[in-house]
Amino acid sequence: MNDDTKTDPITIAEAQATVDRWITSVGVRYFSPLTNMAILAEETGEVARIMARRYGDQSFKPGDKDNLADELADLMWVTMAIANQCGVDLTKAFADNLRKKTERDSRRHAENPKLHNS
């Protein structure tokens, strides 16, 4: 197995390939898509918990982890796993999504008075 623990910048495609290599070797096999969807929801909740405590009105309880970077990486991981098992090229999907948003929102946000009031 390649050393997939490098810290140099990697592309989305490289990250997807790394997730696939890890899952099919260390992880044995992919979980079912439904299981991965449940894991995605769980990880989203963990990000929400940290955000609510860091930036909202809740406080951390003794023993709570405050590792937003790790939780966001968990979200990326399971998103890439779902993309892999469903045949989605996230590089292309991201480029298409950015193009869609740019076309749809080219003036919308600039003309939104709510965004200009602090």
C-alpha positions as CSV (number, residue, x, y, z in Angstrom):
1,M,0.0,0.0,0.0
2,N,1.2,3.5,-0.8
3,D,2.0,5.9,2.0
4,D,-1.3,7.8,2.0
5,T,-0.5,9.7,5.2
6,K,1.5,12.5,3.3
7,T,0.6,16.0,4.2
8,D,1.4,17.6,0.8
9,P,-1.6,19.2,-1.0
10,I,-3.6,16.6,-3.0
11,T,-6.3,16.9,-5.6
12,I,-9.9,15.8,-5.0
13,A,-9.2,12.9,-7.4
14,E,-6.2,11.9,-5.4
15,A,-8.2,12.1,-2.1
16,Q,-10.9,9.9,-3.6
17,A,-8.3,7.3,-4.7
18,T,-6.7,7.4,-1.3
19,V,-10.1,6.7,0.4
20,D,-10.7,3.9,-2.0
21,R,-7.3,2.3,-1.4
22,W,-7.7,2.6,2.4
23,I,-11.2,1.2,2.4
24,T,-10.4,-1.8,0.2
25,S,-7.3,-2.7,2.1
26,V,-7.4,-1.6,5.8
27,G,-11.2,-1.2,5.9
28,V,-11.7,-4.6,4.1
29,R,-14.7,-3.3,2.0
30,Y,-17.1,-0.4,1.7
31,F,-20.1,-0.2,4.0
32,S,-23.4,-0.2,2.3
33,P,-24.5,3.2,0.8
34,L,-27.3,3.4,3.4
35,T,-24.8,2.9,6.2
36,N,-22.5,5.5,4.8
37,M,-25.4,7.9,4.5
38,A,-26.1,7.3,8.2
39,I,-22.4,7.9,9.0
40,L,-22.6,11.2,7.0
41,A,-25.5,12.3,9.1
42,E,-23.7,11.3,12.3
43,E,-20.6,13.2,11.3
44,T,-22.7,16.3,10.3
45,G,-24.2,16.2,13.8
46,E,-20.7,16.2,15.3
47,V,-19.7,19.2,13.3
48,A,-23.0,20.9,14.4
49,R,-22.2,20.1,18.1
50,I,-18.8,21.7,17.9
51,M,-20.2,24.8,16.0
52,A,-23.0,25.2,18.6
53,R,-20.5,25.2,21.4
54,R,-17.8,27.3,19.8
55,Y,-20.0,29.9,18.1
56,G,-23.4,29.5,19.7
57,D,-24.8,29.7,23.1
58,Q,-23.9,26.2,24.3
59,S,-20.8,25.4,26.3
60,F,-18.6,22.3,26.1
61,K,-19.2,19.6,28.6
62,P,-16.3,18.0,30.4
63,G,-14.8,15.4,28.1
64,D,-16.3,17.0,24.9
65,K,-13.9,17.0,22.0
66,D,-13.3,20.4,20.3
67,N,-11.7,19.2,17.1
68,L,-13.5,20.8,14.2
69,A,-10.8,20.0,11.7
70,D,-11.0,16.3,12.5
71,E,-14.8,16.3,12.2
72,L,-14.7,18.2,8.9
73,A,-12.2,15.6,7.6
74,D,-14.6,12.8,8.7
75,L,-17.3,14.5,6.6
76,M,-14.9,14.7,3.6
77,W,-14.0,11.0,4.1
78,V,-17.5,9.6,4.1
79,T,-18.5,12.0,1.3
80,M,-15.7,10.5,-0.8
81,A,-16.6,7.0,0.1
82,I,-20.2,7.6,-1.0
83,A,-19.0,9.2,-4.2
84,N,-16.7,6.2,-4.9
85,Q,-19.3,3.6,-4.4
86,C,-21.9,5.5,-6.4
87,G,-19.5,6.3,-9.3
88,V,-19.3,10.1,-8.8
89,D,-16.2,12.0,-9.9
90,L,-16.1,14.7,-7.2
91,T,-13.7,16.8,-9.3
92,K,-16.2,17.1,-12.1
93,A,-19.1,17.4,-9.7
94,F,-17.5,20.2,-7.9
95,A,-16.6,22.1,-11.1
96,D,-20.2,21.6,-12.4
97,N,-21.6,22.8,-9.1
98,L,-19.4,25.9,-9.1
99,R,-20.4,26.7,-12.6
100,K,-24.1,26.3,-11.7
101,K,-23.8,28.5,-8.6
102,T,-21.9,31.1,-10.6
103,E,-24.5,31.3,-13.3
104,R,-27.5,31.2,-10.9
105,D,-26.1,33.6,-8.3
106,S,-24.0,36.0,-10.5
107,R,-26.0,39.0,-9.2
108,R,-28.2,37.6,-6.4
109,H,-25.8,37.9,-3.5
110,A,-24.3,41.3,-4.7
111,E,-27.9,42.6,-4.8
112,N,-29.0,41.2,-1.5
113,P,-29.3,44.1,1.0
114,K,-29.1,41.7,3.9
115,L,-25.5,40.9,3.1
116,H,-24.5,44.6,3.1
117,N,-25.8,45.3,6.6
118,S,-23.5,44.3,9.4
